[in-house]
């Protein structure tokens, strides 16, 4: 009798364990699916007239004023094409000093144009490109900078070969800030660039995934879903949330001038994200500019003159 009870209990426990694992695997795959394809090529195609109006920019006039050359760079990571615009400052050659610009989630290479004009006026050429799954970049998955960093590094290498010994800066906003930070902290990338601007950067993939799941309100504990998603992410894509942590990557950023821009009113990438990254940056030549009241990435609109001044001071601090 006791033996039958033990067997019955063992079978019950086994069934529960199998069901738990199956449920965890299902939840994990759903979390991965929902958190690593946040945009599509279709949803990020082109730029609306409203965008240009908001930024007070005449796109046609911009393209007449500056030489804009379409560039296609082949990814060394998985072979996809990285579409980019190489924009030359007035009177500059293509092998001049350059800023590589990384747009945020939902944007594309064109949405960088308003800020690009600031760098062009400073005498820098600009290389602005489409990130993964954005506009004309057909690479699948959005990974909060982890896979995206390889596209940025390819762009930096492209400019390094085109303009050897010339100054290279990197500017990244929001999701693009995560890409820029992780790229700068990867292997010897910080030796290839002179300065880095991080505008409202994402610091933590785990936090962002948590926030995304909170909005679902499906009655399953967020911590459990995050645990499932993290394991599934590692199994399916080969990296976990800690690997895509920009603040951790920042610990390897050294020897360059860095400016972190953030706002205490930012609800999408809260103040702590930029501060965590700033605190983690190894380089001593680092600065943080914080405003009190701007919404996410709107410091360019709200404090345009000061934005230009802060970036100008960074470039000066970099000796470029």
N, C-alpha and C positions, 0 to 999 in steps of 0.2 A: 504493500500500500504506500509506504513512504517513498519507495522507488518511483512509483507512478506519479506521485505528487511532485517529486524533484524533476522528473522528465517534463511534466506539464508546465511547471514554473520555468524551466529552461527554454522550452519551446515558446512560451509567452514572452519571456525576456528577449529571445532571439527575434521574434516577429516584431516586437516594439522597436528593437534596435535597427532592424532592416527598414521599417517604416520611417523611423527618425532620419536615417541616413538618406533614404530616398527623398524625403521631404526637404531635407537640408540641401541635397544636390539640386533639386528642382528650384528651390528659392534662390540658391547661389547662382544658377545659370540665368535666372530672370533678373537678378540684380546686375549681373555683368552685362546682360543685353540692354538693360535700361540705363546703365551708367557709362557705357563705352561707345555709344553711338548717339550722342546728344544732338548732333546736327546732321544734315544731309547736304549733298551738293545742290540739290534743288532749293532748299530753304535758305541757302546762303549765296545764291546766284545774284550777281549784279548789285546795284545800289539804287535806292529809291531817290526821287527828286527831293523828298522831304529831308533826307539825310544831308544833301548838299545845302539845302536851305538852312537847316539847323546850324551847320558849321560855317555859314556865310561864304560858301565857296562856289566858284564857277568852274565846273569840271572842264568844259571845253576850253576856257581861257587858260586854265592850268596846263592842259596838254599842248596848247599853242606856245606857251611861254617856255616850257621845259621839254627837253628831248626824252621821250619815254620809249624804251626799247623792251620788247617782249623777250623774255629769257625762259628756257626750259632746262632745268637741272635734273639730272637723273639721281634718284635716291640710292645711296650706298647701302641702305638698310634693307629695302625689299624691292628695289628696282622701279618704283613708280616715278612718274614725272612730277616735279615740283614747279608749278607755273609761277613766274615772278615778273615784276616790272622793274627794270633798271633805269632809274630816273637820274639824269645828269644835271648838276647845278649849272647855272648860267656860266658859259665860258669854260666849263670843266671838261676834261677828257674822261673816258670810261675807266681809266686806271687811276683815278683820284681817290682821296680819302672817302670813306663810305660808312653809312649807318644802315644796318640790316634791321628791318622792322617786322614785328610779329603781332598780328592782330588777335583780338579776343574771340571767344566763342560766339558764333552767330555772325561774325564779321568776315571780311575777306581782304585781299591785298589792297583793294581800292579804299576801304574804310580807314586805312592808315594815311591817306593822302593829306588830310588837313594838317596833321602833325608833321608829316613828311616835308611840307613846305617850309616849316621852321628850320629843319636841318639843311634844306636846299639853300635857304637864305643865309645860312651860316657857312656855306661853301662846301658842304658835304654832298656827295652823291647819295642816292638812296636805293636800296634793294628791298622791295616789299613783296612778299610772296603769300600764296594761299596755304594755310595749314591743312593737315589731314582732313578729309571729308568736307572741305570747305570750297565752295565755288568750283574751280576747275581742277583741284587736287582730288583725285579719285581714290586715294588710299583709304581703306576702311579703318574704322575705330578711332575714337577720341579718348586719349588715355591720360589726360591731365598733365601733359608734358613729357611723360615717360618715353613714348615712341616719338612724339613730336620733336623732341630735342635733336634727333638724328637729322631731320630735315633742316633745322636751323644750322647745325654744324656743317652740313653740306653746302648751305648758302654762304657761310663764313669762309669755308675752304674755296668756294668758287671765287669770292672776292679776293682772297689771299693770293690765289694764282693769277688773277687778272691784274691786281694792284699790289705786288709784293712790296713790303716795307712801308706801305701807306697805312694811315690810321684807320682802324675799324671800330665802330661802336655798335652796340645792340640796344634796341628799344623794344620792350614788350609790354603789352597791356592786358590786365586781367588773366584769362586763361593763357594768353601769350606771355604774360609775365612768368607764369610757371614754366613754360617752355624755355624762356630765356634764362631763368635762374638755373634750371636743371642742366641746360646745355653748358652754361658757364662753369658749372661745378663738375662737369664730366671730363675725366682724364685731363688733358692739357689744353682744353679749349680756352681757359682764361689767359693762356699765354699767347693766343692768337688775336685777342681783342684788347682795346685800350680803355673802354668805358662801357657801363651798363646802366640803363634806365629801366626801372621796374615800376610801372604805373598800376596801382591797385592789384598787385599780384596775388594769385591763388597760392596758398602755402601748403594745404593739406588735401589730398585726394579723399582720405577717409572722412574728413569733416564735410566735404562737399557731397559725397555719396550719402552720408547721414542726413543732410539737409534735404536732399532730393527725396529720400524715402519718407521723411516726416510728412511730406505733402501728400503721400499716398493714403495714409490713414486706413490701413487694411486690418488692423487689430493684431498684428504680429509684432513682438518687441523689436525695436529698431536695432538694439545691440545684437540680437540673434541674427537678424537679416544682414547686418554688417559683417558679422563673423562668417556667415555662409558665403556672402559675396566676396570677401577677401580670399577665402580658400579657393573658391571657384575661379577667381581672377588669376590666382597663381597657377592653377591646374590648366586653365584654358589659354591664358595669354603669357604665362611665364614670369609674371611679376606680381607682387602684392602691393597693398596701399602704402606701406612704408617705403617701398622702392620709389614711389612717385611723390615723395614728400620734399617739397621745394626748400623748406627751412633746413632740412638735413643736407640737401645738396649744397646749400649756401655755405656750409662749413668748409667746402673745398674751393670757394671763390677767393682768390688771393692775388695781390699784386696789381689790381686794376681799380679805377675809380668807379664807385657805385652810388647811384641815387635811387632811393625808394620813395615813392609818392603814394600817400594814402589819405583817407578821410575818416574821422570818427563817426560820421553819419552814414558810412557805407554799410549797407545791410547784406550785400551779395558777397563781397570779400571784406569781412569786418576788419576793423583797425588792427586787431591782434595779428592778423596774417602778415601784413607788411612789417609790423614791429618784430615778429618772430624771425622773419627772414633777415631783417636788418641786424638784429642781435646775433644771428648765426654767421653772418658774413665774416670770413677770416680777414679780409683786407682791412687795413687801418684807414685807407683812403675812402671812407664811406660816409654817406649823408642820408638823412631822412627829412622829408618835408611833409608835414601833416596839416591838413585843414580841418576845420570843425564841422562844416555844414554841407559839403558837396556830396551828391549821390554818386553812385559807382561810376568811376572814370570820367566824371564831369568837371574835374579841376581845370581841364583845358578850356572849357567854356566859361567857367565861373571865375577863374583866376588866371586868365590868359597871359597877362603881362608878367605875373610872378612865375608862372610855369616856364616861360621863356628864360627868365632870369636864373631860375634854379638850374635848368638844363645848361645854360651858358656857363654858370659857375662850375658845374661838373666837368664840362669839356675843358675849361681852363685849368681845373685841378688835375685833369688827366694830362695836361701839357700839350693839348692838341687844338 
